[in-house]
Amino acid sequence: MLVKTPYRVAGLALASCLALTACMSSGAGGDSAEDGDGPIKIGISLPLTGDFSEPGKGVQRGYEAWADYVNENGGLLGRDVELTILDDQSNADRVAADYEKLINQDGVDLVFGPFSTRLVVPAAQVAQDYGFLFVEPAGAAEEVFTQGFDNLFYAAPAIADDHYDYLADAIEALPEAQRPKTAAYAAMDDPFAMGTAYGLKSRLEEMGVETVVDEVYPPNTTDFGSIAAKIADSNADVVVGGTQYQDAVNMIVALQQLDYQPKMAAFSTAPTNPEFPEAIGSKTEGILSPTGYTPEADYPTNQEFVEYYTERNGTPPAEDEANAWTTGQVVAAAVEAVECASPDPECQSQLIDWLRENEVETVVGPLTWDEQGRPEGAHLIQQYVDGKIRIVLPEEAAEAELILEKPAW
C-alpha cells in the first residue's frame, strides 16, 4: 500500500511554523535550500496492516497533521513538505525493503521512523547504511540503543524500561505494610512491551514483591483464557500487562470474566487509546498506564498542536499522534538550524551532529539525547479516575490523586 500525500503552502505566517516546529537558527551553516526548489520529500514506512496497525494508523495521523500544519504555515526552508508513506504490514523484512526503496528509488530527502521496536531496528539499520538522520516515534526498547546506531533519536521522553519509574517510586514510598506482596506479569513477545513490564518487575522485585506469574505470549495471540486463568488462580495483588492495544483489551476482558480483582492493574499503551473504555466495557476505574504525552500539558507548542489536531481530526491527539508530531518537530528543528534538507551525506551528518548538541522544544516537553539516542526524560503515569484518564504521577504534574487500591471492574 502506498499513500503519497502532496501538501501545498497556504501562505500563513512563517513565524507560527517556527514556533510550533521548534525551528531554531544556530548559524551552523550547511547547504541552504532555495525557495521554490520543489518539495522536501520525506519517506516513511508504517504498519498500517498487521499486528501493529492500530497504533501505526495513529502515527500516520500524527505525521500527516504535522505536514499539513507546516505547509499551512510556510513549509520548511520556504518549501512544501511531501510525505510518501508505505505500508510495511508489521513485517520487519518489509520495513527494511521499504526504506531501501524510499532512499534509492523514490529519492526522498529525509526519513521518519516507523512504529514498534521490531520495525525500528531494521529501518534504522538501512538509514544508518545510507548515512540518513533517523528520528523515530515508537522504538523505546533498550535493544534499539545498543545496536551501535549513531544516527538515531527517539522522539519521546523516556525508553521502555523506565516508563513505570514514577509508579515504582510511589509504591516504594509506601509503608511496607501497604505495599503489594505479589505480582503477575503477562507481556507480548515484543521488545517494547516486555521492556515496560519488566522494567516495573525489576523495581518491584527489588522491593520484595514476589513474582507469582510471568507469561510471554506471541504478538498474534487472541485467546487469553489460559493466561488469565493463571493470573486469576494466583490472586496476585498486582497485574502488569506488557501490551500494545488489542492484546490488552482481550486480556482484560478474560480477567473480568474470571472475576479476578487485583488491587492494582497496569497496562502499557492500550489505556491511552480513545477506544479503550468502550472495548473493555467501560470498566476502567483505577487502571494505570505510563504515557509520554497528555493534551493538557503546558509545554509551549502543545496547546496549538491540540487545537489544530482536534479541529482537523475531530478528536484530541493521543500519544501515538503526539510522538509522530514530535518526530516532525525534532527533524524540523535540525533542518532549520543547519539550513539543509537533502540526502547529501554532508547535510545528513550536519543534521545528526546538531541534534547531538542541542535541546528541542516539543509537545512532549524539551528533549535531549545521550550518545545512543536515548531521551533523557521520564514518562508520566496516567490512571482512570472517575471515568476519565488523568495524570496521577509525579505529584507536581498530577491532575488527580493516585488510587492505591483499584475498584472492582
C-alpha positions in Angstrom: 0.0 0.0 0.0 1.3 3.5 -0.9 -0.1 6.7 0.4 1.5 9.7 -1.3 0.3 13.0 0.0 1.4 16.3 -1.6 0.8 19.3 0.7 0.5 22.9 -0.5 1.6 26.1 1.2 -1.4 28.1 2.4 0.6 31.3 2.9 0.2 31.8 6.6 2.9 33.4 8.7 6.2 31.5 8.8 6.7 32.7 12.4 3.9 30.4 13.6 5.5 27.4 11.9 8.8 28.2 13.6 7.2 28.4 17.0 5.4 25.1 16.7 8.2 23.1 15.0 10.9 24.4 17.3 12.7 25.7 14.2 15.8 27.4 15.6 18.7 29.1 13.9 22.2 28.2 15.1 24.4 29.6 12.4 25.8 26.1 11.9 25.8 26.6 8.2 25.1 23.9 5.6 23.7 23.7 2.1 21.0 26.3 2.1 17.9 25.3 0.0 16.4 28.0 -2.2 12.7 28.9 -2.2 10.8 27.2 -5.0 13.3 24.3 -5.2 10.5 21.8 -5.1 9.0 20.0 -2.1 11.1 18.4 0.7 10.3 14.7 0.3 10.0 12.7 3.5 9.9 8.9 3.3 8.1 6.8 6.0 7.1 3.2 6.4 4.3 2.3 8.9 2.4 -0.8 10.0 -1.0 0.2 8.5 -2.0 -3.5 8.5 -0.9 -6.5 10.6 -0.2 -6.7 14.3 0.7 -3.1 14.9 -1.9 -1.5 12.6 -3.9 0.3 15.3 -1.0 2.4 16.7 0.5 2.6 13.2 -2.5 4.4 12.0 -2.2 6.8 14.9 1.3 7.6 13.9 0.2 8.2 10.4 -2.5 10.7 11.6 0.2 12.5 13.6 2.6 12.7 10.7 0.0 13.9 8.2 -1.3 16.5 10.7 2.2 17.8 11.2 2.8 18.0 7.5 -0.5 19.9 6.9 0.3 22.3 9.7 3.8 23.0 8.5 2.7 23.6 4.9 -0.2 25.9 6.0 2.4 28.0 7.8 5.2 28.4 5.3 6.8 25.0 5.0 10.4 24.2 5.9 13.1 26.4 4.5 10.3 28.0 2.5 9.5 24.7 0.8 6.5 22.4 1.0 6.9 19.0 2.6 5.6 15.9 0.9 5.1 12.6 2.7 5.4 9.2 1.0 4.0 6.6 3.4 4.4 2.9 2.7 2.6 0.0 4.5 5.2 -2.4 5.9 2.4 -4.7 7.1 4.0 -5.0 10.5 6.8 -7.0 8.9 10.5 -6.4 9.7 11.7 -7.6 6.3 9.2 -5.5 4.6 10.1 -2.3 6.5 13.8 -2.7 5.6 12.8 -3.1 1.9 10.5 0.0 2.2 13.3 2.3 3.4 15.7 0.9 0.7 13.0 1.9 -1.8 12.3 5.3 -0.3 16.0 6.2 -0.3 17.2 4.5 -3.6 14.1 4.7 -5.9 11.9 7.4 -4.5 14.8 9.7 -3.8 13.5 11.2 -0.5 15.3 14.0 1.2 14.6 12.8 4.7 13.1 9.8 6.5 10.9 9.5 9.6 10.8 6.3 11.6 8.1 3.6 11.8 6.1 2.3 14.8 7.4 -0.6 17.1 10.8 -1.6 18.2 10.6 -4.6 15.9 10.4 -2.4 12.9 12.6 0.5 14.1 15.7 -1.6 14.4 15.8 -2.9 10.8 14.6 0.5 9.5 17.3 2.3 11.4 20.0 0.0 10.0 19.0 0.9 6.5 19.1 4.6 7.4 22.5 4.2 9.0 23.8 2.4 6.0 22.9 5.4 3.8 24.0 8.0 6.4 20.5 9.3 7.0 19.3 11.0 10.1 16.7 8.7 11.8 14.3 10.2 14.2 11.6 7.7 15.3 8.4 7.9 17.4 8.0 4.4 18.8 11.1 2.3 19.3 11.6 2.5 23.0 13.1 -0.8 24.0 16.6 -0.9 25.2 17.8 -3.0 22.3 17.2 -0.1 20.0 20.0 1.8 21.7 22.6 -1.0 21.9 23.0 -1.6 18.1 25.7 1.0 17.6 23.4 3.4 15.7 24.9 6.9 15.6 22.1 8.4 13.6 19.1 7.5 15.8 17.0 9.7 18.1 13.9 8.6 20.0 11.2 11.3 19.9 9.6 10.7 23.3 10.6 11.4 27.0 11.9 8.0 28.1 12.8 4.5 27.0 10.6 1.5 27.8 12.5 0.2 30.8 11.9 3.5 32.6 8.2 4.0 31.7 7.0 3.0 35.2 9.6 4.7 37.3 7.2 7.2 38.9 4.8 4.4 39.8 7.6 2.3 41.3 8.8 5.3 43.2 5.3 5.8 44.6 5.0 2.2 45.7 8.4 2.2 47.3 7.5 5.3 49.3 4.5 3.5 50.9 4.9 2.0 54.4 5.9 -1.6 53.9 2.6 -2.9 55.3 0.8 -1.1 52.4 2.9 -2.3 49.6 1.7 -5.2 47.4 3.1 -8.6 48.2 2.6 -10.4 44.9 2.6 -9.5 41.2 1.6 -11.3 38.0 3.2 -10.3 34.6 2.0 -11.0 31.1 3.9 -9.5 28.2 3.7 -9.7 24.4 6.9 -11.1 22.9 7.9 -7.7 21.8 10.9 -5.7 23.0 8.9 -2.6 23.9 6.1 -4.4 25.6 8.4 -6.6 27.6 10.6 -3.6 28.4 7.8 -1.7 30.0 6.5 -4.7 32.0 10.0 -6.0 33.1 11.2 -2.5 34.0 8.5 -2.4 36.6 9.1 -6.1 37.5 12.7 -5.3 38.3 11.8 -2.5 40.6 9.1 -4.4 42.4 11.3 -7.4 43.0 13.9 -5.1 44.5 11.2 -4.1 47.0 10.5 -7.7 47.8 7.3 -8.1 45.8 7.1 -11.7 44.8 6.5 -12.7 41.1 3.8 -15.4 41.0 3.1 -15.4 37.3 5.4 -14.5 34.4 4.0 -15.2 31.0 5.2 -14.1 27.5 2.9 -14.6 24.5 3.3 -14.3 20.7 2.2 -11.0 19.1 -0.7 -12.6 17.3 -2.3 -14.1 20.4 -6.1 -13.5 20.6 -7.2 -16.2 23.2 -6.0 -15.1 26.7 -8.1 -17.7 28.6 -5.2 -19.8 29.9 -3.0 -16.8 30.8 -5.9 -15.1 32.5 -6.7 -18.3 34.4 -3.1 -18.5 35.7 -3.2 -14.9 36.9 -6.6 -15.3 38.5 -5.5 -18.5 40.2 -2.5 -16.7 41.6 -4.7 -14.0 43.1 -1.8 -11.6 42.6 -2.1 -8.2 44.3 -0.8 -6.5 41.1 -1.3 -7.4 37.4 1.1 -5.9 34.9 0.5 -6.2 31.2 3.3 -5.5 28.7 0.8 -4.8 25.9 0.0 -2.9 22.7 -3.7 -2.5 22.1 -5.9 -5.4 21.2 -3.9 -7.9 23.3 -4.5 -5.7 26.4 -8.3 -5.5 25.6 -8.5 -9.3 25.2 -6.5 -10.0 28.3 -8.6 -7.6 30.5 -11.9 -9.0 29.2 -10.6 -12.5 30.0 -9.7 -11.4 33.5 -13.0 -9.8 34.0 -14.8 -12.9 33.0 -13.0 -14.8 35.7 -13.9 -12.2 38.3 -10.2 -11.6 39.2 -10.0 -8.4 41.2 -6.4 -7.1 41.6 -5.5 -4.3 43.9 -3.5 -2.7 41.2 -3.6 -3.1 37.4 -1.2 -1.5 34.9 -1.1 -2.0 31.1 1.2 -0.2 28.6 -0.1 1.6 25.6 -3.8 0.5 25.4 -5.4 2.6 28.2 -4.3 5.8 26.4 -6.3 4.8 23.3 -9.6 6.7 23.0 -11.4 3.4 22.1 -10.2 1.6 25.2 -13.0 2.2 27.6 -15.7 1.0 25.2 -13.6 -2.0 24.2 -13.4 -3.3 27.8 -17.0 -2.4 28.7 -16.2 0.9 30.4 -14.8 -0.9 33.4 -11.7 1.2 33.5 -11.6 2.7 37.0 -8.2 2.5 38.6 -6.3 1.1 35.6 -2.8 2.6 35.3 -0.7 3.2 32.2 2.6 5.1 31.5 2.4 7.8 28.9 4.8 10.2 27.3 2.1 12.7 26.5 -1.1 14.5 27.7 -3.1 17.0 25.7 -3.3 19.1 28.9 0.5 19.6 29.2 1.5 23.3 29.3 4.6 22.9 27.0 4.9 26.0 24.7 3.8 24.3 21.5 1.3 21.8 22.8 -1.9 23.9 23.0 -1.6 25.0 19.4 -0.9 21.3 18.4 -4.0 20.1 20.3 -6.3 22.8 18.8 -5.0 22.2 15.3 -5.2 18.4 15.5 -8.6 18.4 17.1 -10.1 20.7 14.5 -8.6 18.6 11.7 -9.5 15.2 13.1 -12.5 15.7 15.3 -10.8 14.3 18.4 -7.8 15.3 20.6 -4.5 13.7 19.8 -3.3 10.6 21.7 0.2 9.6 22.5 1.0 7.9 19.1 -0.1 11.1 17.2 1.9 13.3 19.6 5.0 11.2 19.2 4.7 11.4 15.4 4.2 15.2 15.6 7.3 15.4 17.9 9.3 13.5 15.3 8.4 16.2 12.8 9.3 18.9 15.3 12.7 17.4 16.0 13.7 16.9 12.4 12.3 20.4 11.5 14.5 22.0 14.3 17.6 20.4 12.8 16.7 21.3 9.2 16.0 25.0 10.1 19.2 25.2 12.2 21.6 23.8 9.6 19.6 25.1 6.7 19.6 21.9 4.6 17.2 19.0 3.8 18.7 16.7 1.3 20.1 13.1 1.0 23.6 14.6 0.6 25.8 12.9 3.3 27.2 16.2 4.4 23.7 17.6 5.1 22.6 14.4 6.9 25.7 14.5 9.0 25.1 18.1 10.0 21.5 17.3 11.0 22.7 14.4 13.2 25.5 16.5 14.8 23.2 19.4 15.5 20.7 17.1 17.4 23.5 15.6 19.4 24.4 19.0 20.8 21.0 20.8 21.2 17.7 20.7 23.1 14.5 20.8 21.1 11.2 22.1 22.5 8.3 19.7 21.6 4.8 18.9 22.5 6.1 16.2 24.9 8.5 18.6 26.5 12.1 19.6 25.9 14.1 16.7 24.5 17.8 16.0 24.7 19.5 12.7 24.0 22.5 10.6 25.0 25.1 9.4 22.5 23.0 6.3 21.7 19.8 8.3 21.1 18.1 7.7 24.4 15.9 10.6 25.5 16.9 11.9 28.9 13.4 12.4 30.5 10.7 10.5 32.2 7.2 9.2 31.4 4.0 10.3 33.3 1.7 7.8 34.9 -2.0 8.0 34.0 -4.9 6.4 35.7 -8.7 6.2 35.1 -10.2 8.3 37.9 -14.0 8.9 37.9 -14.2 7.5 34.4 -11.5 9.8 32.9 -7.9 9.1 32.3 -5.9 11.5 34.3 -2.2 12.2 35.2 -1.6 10.9 38.8 2.2 10.9 38.9 4.5 12.7 39.5 2.7 14.8 42.1 3.8 18.1 40.6 2.1 17.2 37.3 -0.9 15.4 38.8 -4.4 16.1 37.6 -5.9 13.7 40.1 -4.9 11.7 43.2 -3.4 8.2 42.7 -5.9 5.5 43.6 -3.8 3.0 45.5 -6.4 0.2 45.5 -8.2 -0.4 42.3 -12.0 -0.6 42.4 -13.7 -3.8 41.1 -14.1 -4.0 37.3 
